[in-house]
Amino acid sequence: MGAGVVIVFGVHDTGRFQLDGDAATGTNTAGTPAADDDWDKVCYEVAVKPVAQGGLGLTAAQATAKCGISVATTGATATSWVEEPDSNSSIFTGGGSKDPIDINQWAWKDGAGGLPDKDNLQHAYAARYSLPPGPNCPSGSSSTCDVIYFGSDRFDNSGDAQQGFWFLQNAITLGSNKVGGANGFASSNAPEFHRPGDVLIISDFSNGGTVSTITVYSWDPTCTAANKPDASCGDANLRLLANLTGPAAKCTTAANGDLACGLVNPITVTMPWSFTDKSSTPSNGALNGEFFEAGINLSLLNLAGECFSTMVAETRSSTSTTAVLKDFVLGHFGVCAPTLSTSVQGLDSTRTVLPGQQVQDLATVTVTGASAPADAQGTVDFFLCGPSATGNPDCSTGGTSAGSGKVLADISSPPNANDGISGAFSNFVNTSASPLAPGFYCFRAEAHLTNYDSPPPFTDSTNECFRVREVSRTTTAQDWLPNDTATVVLGSGAQASGSVTFSLFLNGNCTGAPAAQFVGIPLVGGTARTSNTTVFTASTTVSWRVTFTPTDPNVVGSTSNCEISTLSIDNVGIP
């Protein structure tokens, strides 16, 4: 953020939004440059937006009837349009409700009493755009021209009303907690309410708009008081960024490429939505000075990187930073929206690994809502679910830790701390030292941010999972099926006829009872062979003895010598 004060630098002539003294797209009351959008389009866009996203959740027909148009904005990146439920809604109370004091000390109430009609806001609205830089929308050192337009309408114009607009990074809502006997406020990032870089614009368009000032501050806790510790401190916690007065502050007279400007309706205008002022001006009419709108160029203030979740429009007793705050309208604006995604590292397209092939998860936090948002800071916890035998497991809850408190860091290449992208890695899983069992696994990541609201936990049953394959091992084992062949030769050289009996012994000396006998195998051509089916799988020694029984009674039978066979089986082998 800039430390100096900008005196003169057009938000009023970007061609995107009409700062023309009325709220309807089809009219131009002040004669300022033409543009695409006006507040009726903002009203319609918010009206059709779901309630969960800060909208009204109306149908298109209902939104058209409410806003007087059936068209949304031309590419606004954030919008807000809030209608007070009644004239006594949300009034500041208590001495702690001042701009230099943190919001956790502000107090509010509903109910009439003590609020001047001129300070009673009916509606408040805002829109943000990220536009290409150019002469009419300079961007300073930013790559885009980020501008915010804002406005309000009030119940009565009988007297001047100084207004302030806060744009807050944390999501702030009405709370039920008690502050000084009244109600307090709630923060999405409690105990933090204000965050450095929150923006306050204070305006004074008095005497029907003839006297004009716009002052811009940012929330900066290094400021301890006015001019302390340096001259750009406007008050405690408020650093002065810009101070425009006179013609430079009015959109009808501001220079081309202006930093900020505003105006009130110079004549009675017809509001596009239901509006009834104190004078009961017919046809939704707003008298001179009851409608106010303005815009600021965030890029020229070095604030394009800030994203804002909340708009607060306030009326005040003066333009002093310590002025008593009176009425306010609180609305959802854009979303400083960090999203969490993950991707498993170390996988091929099959998303399968072998036991011991290490895998790691990468959690990425991406921040949107500004042209150059600061990277998310904080930590990430990782969980691994599985194994499942049949498919990817549900990892929305549970699992075992795969790394906790992993610090987010810039993961952009080249490094860029203001592109809204940071990441953290899990521990390695399925390492050689601790291989995972076969099956399906999924990761889950949970981010805990310190400079933004934390996004929901993230898991993806399709892209955040992997499978550890079942491995196989093939071995061979030799076996031996011993058989024997006998040949009988007669002394005369004639071919013998008859049969033989083979005896197999499980030793090397043919003693003892045979393990197997093959009896009466006839000789064919003087030879015979066994048909043994007993398999040996280990090294051993066997012996055979064969007995010949002739068919010719004149031939004498015979018995062979003991035949020894030794087998050595080695199933280890060579790899």
C-alpha positions in Angstrom: 0.0 0.0 0.0 1.2 3.5 -0.8 2.4 5.6 2.1 1.9 9.0 0.5 -1.2 11.0 -0.2 -2.5 11.1 -3.8 -3.9 14.6 -4.6 -5.0 14.5 -8.2 -5.1 11.8 -10.8 -11.5 8.0 -14.9 -13.4 5.9 -12.7 -16.3 8.0 -14.2 -15.3 7.4 -17.8 -14.2 3.7 -18.1 -17.2 2.9 -20.3 -18.3 0.2 -18.0 -20.3 1.9 -15.2 -22.5 5.0 -15.3 -21.7 7.5 -12.6 -24.4 9.8 -13.9 -26.5 10.9 -11.0 -29.2 8.3 -11.2 -29.6 4.5 -10.8 -31.2 3.4 -14.1 -29.2 2.2 -17.1 -31.6 3.9 -19.6 -31.1 7.5 -18.2 -28.2 9.9 -17.8 -29.1 12.7 -15.5 -25.7 14.4 -15.0 -24.4 14.1 -18.6 -21.3 12.1 -17.7 -19.7 9.7 -20.2 -22.0 6.8 -21.4 -21.3 3.3 -20.0 -22.8 -0.2 -20.0 -24.1 -0.7 -16.5 -26.0 1.1 -13.7 -27.4 0.1 -10.4 -30.6 -1.5 -11.8 -28.4 -4.2 -13.4 -26.5 -4.7 -10.1 -29.9 -5.1 -8.4 -31.0 -7.7 -10.9 -27.8 -9.7 -10.7 -28.0 -9.9 -6.9 -31.7 -10.6 -7.0 -31.3 -13.8 -9.1 -28.2 -14.9 -7.3 -28.7 -17.8 -4.9 -29.1 -16.9 -1.2 -26.1 -19.1 -0.4 -24.0 -16.9 -2.6 -25.2 -13.6 -1.0 -28.1 -13.1 -3.4 -31.9 -12.8 -2.9 -32.7 -16.1 -4.7 -35.5 -14.7 -6.8 -36.8 -15.9 -10.1 -35.9 -13.9 -13.2 -39.5 -12.6 -13.3 -39.4 -11.6 -9.7 -36.0 -9.9 -10.1 -37.3 -7.9 -13.1 -40.3 -6.7 -11.2 -38.1 -5.7 -8.3 -35.2 -4.0 -10.2 -37.0 -2.7 -13.3 -34.6 -4.5 -15.7 -34.0 -8.1 -16.8 -30.2 -7.8 -17.5 -27.2 -8.4 -15.3 -24.0 -6.5 -15.2 -21.4 -6.6 -18.0 -18.8 -8.7 -16.2 -18.7 -7.3 -12.7 -16.5 -9.5 -10.6 -18.4 -8.7 -7.4 -21.7 -7.1 -6.6 -23.8 -6.1 -3.7 -27.4 -4.7 -3.4 -29.0 -4.5 0.0 -32.4 -3.3 1.0 -33.1 -2.3 4.6 -36.1 -4.3 6.0 -37.5 -1.2 7.5 -36.5 2.3 8.5 -35.4 1.3 12.0 -33.1 -1.5 11.0 -29.4 -1.7 11.9 -28.5 1.5 13.7 -25.1 2.1 15.3 -25.0 2.6 19.1 -22.3 2.9 21.7 -19.1 4.9 21.9 -17.0 2.1 20.4 -18.8 2.3 17.0 -16.2 4.5 15.3 -14.1 3.9 12.2 -10.6 3.8 13.9 -11.9 1.2 16.3 -12.0 -2.5 15.4 -15.3 -4.0 14.4 -15.4 -6.4 17.4 -16.1 -3.3 19.5 -18.9 -1.9 17.3 -22.4 -2.2 18.6 -25.8 -2.0 16.8 -29.5 -2.2 17.5 -32.9 -2.2 15.8 -35.4 0.4 16.8 -36.4 4.0 16.4 -35.0 6.8 18.5 -32.4 9.5 17.9 -31.6 8.8 14.2 -32.2 11.9 12.0 -34.2 11.1 8.8 -31.4 12.5 6.7 -29.1 9.8 8.0 -31.5 6.9 7.4 -30.2 4.7 4.6 -32.7 2.7 2.6 -30.5 0.8 0.2 -26.8 0.4 -0.4 -25.0 -1.1 -3.4 -21.5 -1.8 -4.9 -19.9 -3.4 -7.9 -16.3 -4.3 -8.8 -14.7 -4.6 -12.2 -11.4 -5.8 -13.4 -10.8 -3.9 -16.7 -8.1 -3.6 -19.3 -5.7 -0.7 -18.6 -6.0 2.4 -20.7 -6.1 6.2 -20.6 -9.5 6.2 -19.1 -8.7 3.4 -16.6 -5.0 3.6 -15.6 -3.7 0.7 -13.6 -0.4 2.0 -12.2 1.8 -1.0 -11.5 -1.0 -3.5 -11.7 -1.7 -5.6 -14.8 -5.4 -4.7 -14.7 -7.5 -1.7 -13.8 -9.6 -2.7 -10.8 -12.4 -0.3 -9.9 -15.2 -0.4 -7.3 -18.4 1.6 -7.7 -20.7 2.1 -4.7 -23.8 4.1 -3.7 -26.8 4.5 -1.5 -30.1 6.2 -1.2 -31.5 7.8 2.0 -34.9 8.6 3.4 -34.6 12.4 3.5 -32.5 15.2 2.0 -33.3 17.8 4.7 -29.7 18.4 5.6 -26.3 17.2 4.6 -25.3 13.6 5.3 -21.7 12.5 5.4 -21.3 8.9 4.3 -18.6 6.2 4.6 -18.2 3.0 2.8 -16.1 0.1 4.2 -14.9 -2.7 2.0 -13.7 -5.5 4.2 -11.8 -8.7 3.4 -13.3 -10.8 6.1 -17.0 -11.8 5.9 -18.7 -9.7 8.5 -22.3 -10.3 9.6 -24.6 -9.1 12.4 -23.8 -10.9 15.6 -25.9 -12.0 18.6 -23.0 -11.3 21.0 -23.4 -8.4 23.4 -21.2 -5.3 23.2 -21.9 -2.7 25.8 -25.5 -3.9 26.2 -26.2 -3.9 22.5 -25.6 -6.5 19.7 -22.1 -7.0 18.2 -20.8 -8.3 14.9 -19.5 -11.7 13.8 -16.5 -12.4 11.6 -15.9 -15.4 9.4 -12.3 -15.3 10.5 -12.7 -14.6 14.2 -11.0 -13.4 16.3 -9.8 -11.2 13.4 -12.3 -8.6 12.1 -10.5 -5.9 10.3 -7.5 -7.0 8.2 -4.7 -4.7 6.9 -5.8 -3.5 3.5 -9.5 -3.0 4.3 -10.6 0.2 2.6 -12.7 3.1 4.0 -14.0 5.9 1.7 -15.5 8.9 3.4 -17.6 11.4 1.3 -19.2 14.7 1.8 -21.5 16.0 -0.9 -23.2 18.8 0.9 -25.4 21.8 -0.2 -27.0 19.6 -2.9 -23.7 18.4 -4.1 -22.0 21.7 -4.6 -19.4 21.0 -1.9 -17.6 17.8 -2.6 -14.8 15.8 -0.8 -13.7 12.1 -1.0 -11.1 10.7 1.3 -9.7 7.2 1.1 -8.1 5.3 4.0 -6.8 1.8 4.5 -6.8 -0.2 7.7 -3.2 -0.2 8.9 -2.5 -1.1 12.5 1.0 0.4 12.3 -0.7 3.8 12.5 -1.1 4.7 16.2 -2.7 8.2 15.9 -2.9 11.0 13.4 0.5 11.7 12.0 2.0 8.9 14.0 4.4 7.3 13.3 4.3 9.2 10.0 2.4 12.0 8.2 0.2 9.6 6.2 -1.5 8.2 9.3 -4.9 9.8 9.4 -5.8 8.3 12.7 -5.2 5.2 14.8 -5.4 2.2 12.4 -6.2 4.5 9.4 -3.6 5.3 6.7 -4.6 8.2 4.4 -4.3 7.1 0.7 -6.1 9.9 -1.1 -7.9 13.2 -0.4 -9.8 14.8 -3.2 -11.8 18.0 -2.9 -13.8 20.4 -5.1 -13.9 19.6 -8.9 -11.5 16.7 -8.6 -13.9 14.9 -6.3 -17.0 15.4 -8.6 -17.6 13.0 -11.5 -19.0 15.9 -13.6 -15.8 17.8 -13.4 -13.1 15.2 -12.6 -10.2 14.9 -14.9 -9.7 12.0 -17.4 -8.1 9.0 -15.6 -9.3 10.2 -12.2 -8.5 8.2 -9.0 -12.0 8.6 -7.5 -15.1 10.7 -7.8 -18.7 10.8 -6.7 -21.9 12.8 -7.1 -25.5 13.0 -5.9 -28.6 13.3 -8.0 -28.8 16.9 -9.1 -32.6 16.8 -9.6 -35.4 14.5 -8.7 -34.8 11.1 -10.3 -36.9 7.9 -10.6 -35.3 5.0 -8.7 -35.6 1.7 -10.6 -36.8 -0.2 -7.4 -39.4 0.5 -4.8 -38.4 3.7 -3.0 -40.4 6.0 -0.7 -38.7 9.0 0.9 -40.0 11.2 3.7 -41.7 13.5 1.3 -43.6 10.6 -0.4 -42.3 11.7 -3.7 -44.4 9.9 -6.3 -43.2 7.2 -8.8 -40.3 6.0 -6.6 -38.8 9.5 -6.8 -35.7 10.6 -5.0 -35.2 14.3 -4.4 -32.0 16.1 -5.0 -29.2 14.7 -2.8 -31.1 11.6 -1.7 -29.1 9.4 -4.1 -25.3 9.1 -3.9 -22.8 7.2 -6.0 -19.1 7.1 -6.4 -16.1 5.1 -7.6 -12.5 4.5 -6.8 -9.6 3.1 -8.8 -8.1 0.4 -6.6 -5.1 -0.1 -9.0 -3.9 3.4 -8.5 -4.1 2.9 -4.8 -2.0 -0.3 -5.0 -5.1 -2.2 -3.8 -5.9 -4.2 -6.8 -4.6 -7.3 -5.0 -7.1 -7.0 -2.2 -10.3 -9.0 -2.4 -13.3 -7.9 -0.4 -16.1 -10.0 1.1 -18.2 -7.4 2.8 -19.6 -3.9 2.1 -20.7 -1.5 4.9 -22.4 1.7 4.0 -22.6 4.1 6.9 -23.9 7.6 7.7 -21.8 9.7 10.0 -22.0 13.0 12.0 -19.0 14.5 10.0 -16.1 13.6 7.8 -13.8 13.4 10.8 -12.3 9.9 11.3 -13.7 10.0 14.8 -17.2 11.0 13.8 -20.2 9.3 15.5 -21.5 6.6 13.2 -25.3 6.5 12.8 -27.1 4.2 10.4 -25.5 1.4 8.4 -26.3 -1.1 5.7 -24.3 -4.3 5.8 -24.0 -6.5 2.7 -22.2 -9.5 1.2 -19.9 -8.3 -1.6 -17.5 -10.4 -3.5 -15.7 -13.4 -2.1 -12.1 -13.5 -1.2 -12.4 -17.1 -2.4 -9.6 -19.5 -1.6 -10.3 -22.8 -3.2 -8.4 -26.0 -2.4 -7.5 -28.7 -4.9 -5.1 -31.6 -4.8 -3.1 -33.7 -7.2 -1.3 -37.0 -6.6 2.4 -36.9 -7.6 4.3 -39.9 -8.9 1.6 -41.6 -11.0 1.4 -42.5 -14.6 -1.9 -42.5 -16.6 -2.9 -45.8 -15.1 -2.8 -44.3 -11.6 -1.3 -47.6 -10.3 2.0 -48.2 -8.4 3.8 -51.2 -7.1 4.4 -51.7 -3.4 7.3 -49.5 -2.4 6.9 -47.0 -5.3 6.5 -43.7 -3.3 3.5 -41.4 -3.8 3.0 -37.8 -2.6 0.0 -35.5 -2.6 0.2 -31.8 -3.6 -2.5 -29.4 -2.1 -2.9 -26.1 -4.0 -4.8 -23.1 -2.6 -6.0 -20.7 -5.3 -7.3 -17.3 -4.3 -9.8 -15.4 -6.6 -11.6 -12.2 -6.3 -8.9 -9.7 -7.1 -6.5 -9.2 -10.0 -3.3 -9.9 -8.0 -4.3 -11.5 -4.7 -1.7 -12.3 -2.1 -0.9 -16.0 -1.9 -2.8 -17.9 0.9 -0.8 -18.5 4.0 -1.2 -21.2 6.6 -0.9 -24.9 6.8 -2.4 -28.1 5.3 -3.2 -31.4 7.0 -3.2 -34.6 4.7 -5.0 -37.8 5.2 -4.8 -41.2 3.4 -7.8 -43.5 3.2 -7.7 -47.2 2.2 -7.0 -49.8 1.2 -10.3 -50.8 -0.5 -10.3 -54.0 -2.4 -13.1 -53.1 -4.8 -12.6 -49.4 -5.7 -11.7 -45.9 -4.6 -12.7 -45.3 -1.0 -14.7 -42.4 0.4 -12.2 -40.1 2.0 -14.5 -37.2 3.0 -13.8 -38.1 6.6 -11.4 -40.4 8.5 -8.2 -41.8 7.2 -4.7 -41.9 8.6 -2.3 -38.9 8.7 -0.2 -38.3 5.7 1.4 -35.2 7.1 0.1 -32.5 9.4 0.9 -28.8 9.6 2.6 -28.6 6.2 3.3 -25.0 5.5 1.9 -23.4 2.4 4.5 -21.8 0.1 4.7 -20.1 -3.3 4.7 -22.8 -6.0 4.5 -20.6 -9.0 7.3 -20.6 -11.6 8.7 -18.1 -11.7 7.9 -17.3 -8.1 5.0 -14.9 -7.6 3.7 -14.1 -4.2 0.8 -12.1 -5.6 -0.9 -14.5 -8.0 -3.0 -16.2 -5.4 -1.4 -19.6 -5.8 0.4 -21.5 -3.0 0.8 -25.1 -2.2 2.0 -27.7 0.3 3.2 -31.4 -0.1 2.2 -34.3 2.0 4.6 -36.9 3.4 5.6 -39.6 1.0 3.5 -42.8 1.3 4.1 -46.3 0.0 7.8 -46.0 0.5 10.2 -48.9 0.2 10.6 -48.8 3.9 6.8 -48.8 4.5 5.1 -50.2 1.4 1.3 -50.1 1.3 -0.8 -53.2 1.1 -2.5 -53.9 -2.3 -5.7 -52.0 -2.9 -7.2 -48.6 -3.7 -6.3 -45.4 -1.8 -7.4 -41.7 -1.8 -6.0 -38.6 -0.2 -7.9 -35.7 1.6 -6.4 -32.3 2.3 -7.6 -29.7 4.9 -6.2 -26.2 4.8 -6.0 -23.8 7.7 -5.4 -20.3 6.4 -4.2 -17.3 8.4 -4.9 -14.5 5.9 -8.1 -15.7 4.3 -11.1 -17.7 5.2 -10.2 -21.4 5.2 -11.8 -23.4 2.2 -13.7 -26.6 2.8 -11.6 -29.9 2.9 -10.9 -31.4 -0.5 -11.0 -34.9 -1.7 -11.7 -36.3 -5.2 -12.7 -39.9 -5.5 -11.6 -39.9 -9.2 -8.5 -37.8 -9.5 -7.2 -38.0 -5.9 -6.8 -41.7 -5.7 -4.4 -44.4 -6.8 -4.1 -48.2 -6.6 -1.3 -50.3 -5.2 -1.0 -53.4 -7.4 -0.8 -57.0 -6.2 2.6 -58.3 -7.1 3.4 -61.9 -8.2 6.6 -64.0 -8.0 7.3 -67.0 -10.3 9.6 -69.8 -9.2 10.5 -73.2 -10.8 10.9 -76.5 -9.0 12.5 -79.5 -10.8 11.1 -83.0 -10.3 12.4 -86.5 -11.3 10.3 -89.4 -12.6 12.7 -92.3 -12.4 12.2 -95.1 -14.9 14.4 -98.0 -16.0 14.9 -100.0 -19.2 16.0 -103.7 -19.2 17.6 -105.6 -22.1 17.9 -109.4 -21.9 20.4 -111.2 -24.1 20.6 -115.0 -24.4 23.9 -116.7 -24.4 23.3 -118.0 -28.0 22.6 -114.6 -29.2 19.0 -115.4 -29.9 16.2 -113.0 -29.0 14.9 -113.7 -25.5 11.2 -114.0 -24.8 9.5 -113.7 -21.5 8.9 -110.9 -19.0 10.8 -108.9 -16.4 10.1 -107.5 -13.0 11.6 -104.1 -12.0 12.2 -103.4 -8.3 12.9 -99.8 -7.2 14.7 -99.2 -3.9 15.1 -95.9 -2.1 18.8 -96.5 -1.4 21.9 -97.2 -3.2 22.3 -101.0 -2.6 19.0 -102.6 -3.6 18.4 -103.9 -0.1 15.2 -104.0 1.9 11.7 -103.9 0.6 11.4 -102.2 -2.7 9.5 -98.9 -2.9 7.8 -99.9 -6.1 7.7 -103.0 -8.3 6.7 -103.3 -11.9 5.9 -107.0 -12.4 5.6 -109.1 -15.5 6.5 -106.5 -18.1 6.8 -108.5 -21.4 9.9 -108.2 -23.4 9.5 -106.6 -26.8 12.5 -107.2 -29.0 14.4 -108.3 -25.9 13.8 -105.1 -24.0 11.2 -103.7 -21.5 10.7 -100.3 -19.8 9.0 -99.2 -16.6 6.1 -96.7 -16.5 6.8 -95.2 -13.1 4.5 -92.3 -11.9 6.2 -91.6 -8.6 7.9 -88.1 -8.7 10.9 -87.1 -6.7 11.4 -83.4 -5.9 14.5 -83.4 -3.8 18.0 -84.7 -4.3 18.1 -88.5 -3.6 19.7 -91.8 -4.5 17.7 -94.8 -5.9 18.6 -98.3 -7.1 17.1 -100.8 -9.5 17.2 -104.5 -9.7 15.6 -106.4 -12.6 14.6 -110.2 -12.6 14.0 -112.0 -16.0 11.5 -114.9 -16.2 11.7 -116.7 -19.6 8.8 -118.3 -21.4 11.0 -121.1 -22.7 11.5 -123.7 -20.0 14.9 -124.5 -21.5 16.1 -121.0 -20.7 17.4 -120.1 -17.3 16.1 -116.8 -15.8 18.5 -114.2 -14.5 18.7 -111.2 -12.2 20.6 -107.9 -12.9 23.2 -106.2 -10.9 22.1 -103.4 -8.6 21.9 -100.2 -10.7 22.4 -97.0 -8.8 21.1 -93.5 -9.8 21.9 -90.3 -7.9 19.9 -87.1 -8.5 20.9 -83.5 -7.4 18.0 -80.9 -7.6 18.8 -77.1 -7.1 15.7 -75.0 -7.2 17.5 -71.7 -6.4 19.3 -71.5 -9.7 20.8 -68.4 -11.2 18.7 -65.1 -11.5 
